[in-house]
Amino acid sequence: RAPFLSASELRMQVYRQPPSMAALTESSVGAAQLGRRFGDTEKCTTDVSEDNTQIPSGATTFGFERTCSTCSSSSTSSSAANCFLEEAAAASSEAAPSPPLQRLLDETRRRMRAGPRPPGGQLANRYGSGACLPTFGHDRHVPTLALINPRSGAGAGGDILAAARQTPYYRDRFFNVLDVVKGRERGGLLDVFRQELCAARLEARSSHARPRLISAGGDGTASFALFVVFAALRADVARGEEGLRDTGNGFIWTDAELEESFPALAHMPLGSANDFSNTLGWGRKYPGVHALRQGLALRQLHEWIEAAMSRTASIASFDLWGIVPDAGESACNFKLCELAGRRGLNPKETVDGTEQLLMREASIPVPFFVCLYFSAGFAAYMTARFQLNRRESPLENKVEYARQAFGIATEAVPPQLNTGLDGVEIECDDEPYFPPRMEEGNSGARYREVGFLNVNWQASFAHGSDRASFGQRICPCPAAVPSREPAKFNDGRMDMYRLKFRSLVKSLGPRYQTDKRERMRLTYRGAKGQGIFFQWDGEARFAFSPSGDPFNINIRKVLNIPVVLGPQLDTTITGDPLSGGSGKFEFAGASPQERAQTITRVLQLVAGGLDAELNATREEMRRACLHVEIGADAESHADL
């Protein structure tokens, strides 16, 4: 989702079918891929070759593990890998990658280690020109990879990547997430990431641990990092001989391997709101942001990374929600586009004497994973307008949000939208939820927003707690009223809320009244040419039906993922993060059919199928009587 690429260019790079890779499977191990260099390499006491062959720099295992019969050490350690080097080469010589492919991989690693070289000399690094990351210790750290947006945090991500390139362990395992997305060709960066991920799995398993993955950027980077992991693990029968055999679930790892070794996520805050990182205890600002000296900034960066890799860090389960088709259907019945128009306070254009919203083809990401929250209405429209006016710094972005909210509140409702949430109906767990008292004729016109929280922190200020009476909310003695459960990210339930403009006053502040539910189904009914803005995790889209028929947005739990809890965790906001059990990975669904649907949707997501299913073409937008921006080509606005 690079901001400097058009939607069509980036979509082509994200969803390009990669033809090959140079990793090897458990049944197909080559000498060049056996073992990974472990920094301070331990030598096996048993001589296995006359020339004392060493593991190649940057080489990786790919699903290979057994025990050395001589020294009884695991081949996931460097000593045992040395023992098996010659044996594996003799047994698997036919499966080794062709030299041209290996040269491609070597060249990709060389370019990654070199990093970008800006014209005119080296740019100043806020952590110091010679900054390095902390020494990786096998006794105290867990094997860790990172996907970092170099542009986030006003360039802090790039500075961290530069420090990683100067540190042996990290230079092969800390990736520029934008380059990984673009590097899906044979021998490209996604292949290298796949090798390192599989090597980390074996290294972690040898010490009975789960590998870690640091996602560094805005709130959208977390779900995008999951996209990259699933893209790396997706099987391809055409490339089975090169390590991408289907293990029976559509992926190159078996169900047991996914459950045991799917990486636990830690998120570094490099965005504006940083709701995800703050919820998990990793702070609201990136390490070193307020440091007055480079040495202090570097020390804070070291402390953050050490904590993320620490073997003593707690791992919790995290609910991940997804947008899925109606029961019995294979595709959603709505289409998506994106707000277009000029930058500034009012993006609308005058057409036939009336101010109209202009639309364009939607960029990636395609909405599937919902990590943090989902809503329809005012905040989503505000976010769509903000995406046209994104600024350089977090403070400027917050001011821009407020400016767009003021503009919406003082302008007339455009023809593409209804007043408030008129036309919106929601069922939760097969029972009516919105608008309340619908049987009495109540409509959604008086409401500004409806949605749910998965984390108890939205837009840096809002929280949610179980619904309570006004008397209980204003009671000066909290011990005298029942405890109000906060929104939790690991209880298997979404915390639904509905808001009017006066709701914040009635709630005595930004604390939403929430209702715990397991799934929701939003139905929109409007005239042709109308639709509704919704936002997920700070990214907004306009949903509509090309035919003008009613459409549905269904959301349920689709995944359980492991996350790493940070030292700044505030349990007064999150509740007990371990109440949902220790961190685990699983595809979710109330039935085997729903679980199969989840796997299918994930595979469609990384293969580009959801892009074609959900994102409207210009012709579909015109058929819906929407005004399409002339020559529009969407850009990605995600808060990576």
Secondary structure, DSSP 8 states (H G I E B T S, - for coil): --TTSBHHHHHHHHH----------TTS--GGGS----SS----SS---TT-----TT---SS---B-TTT--BTTSHHHHHHHHHHHHHHSGGGS--HHHHHHHHHHHHHHHH----TTS----TT-TT-------TTTB--EEEEE-TTTTTTHHHHHHHHHHTSTTGGGTEEEHHHHHH--STTSHHHHHHHHHHHHHHHHHHTT---EEEEEESHHHHHHHHHHHHHHHB--GGGGGGTT---SSSBSS-HHHHHHHS-EEEEEE-SSS-HHHHHHTS-SS-TTTT-SSHHHHHHHHHHHHHHHHBTTS-EEEEEEEEEE--TT-SS-S-EEEEE---SSS---EEETTEEE-EEEE--S--S-EESSEEEEEHHHHHHHHHTTS--SSHHHHHHHHHHHHHHHHHS---TTS-STTTTEEEEETTEEEESTTGGGT--GGG--EEEEESSS-BTTTBEEEE---HHHHH-S-GGGS----B--SSSS-EEEEEE-TTHHHHTTSSEEEEEEESEEEEEE---TT-EEEEEETTEEEEEE-TT---EEEEEEEEEEEEEE--TT--HHHH--TTTT-B---EE--SSHHHHHHHHHHHHHHHHTHHHHHHB--HHHHHHTT-EE-TT---B-----
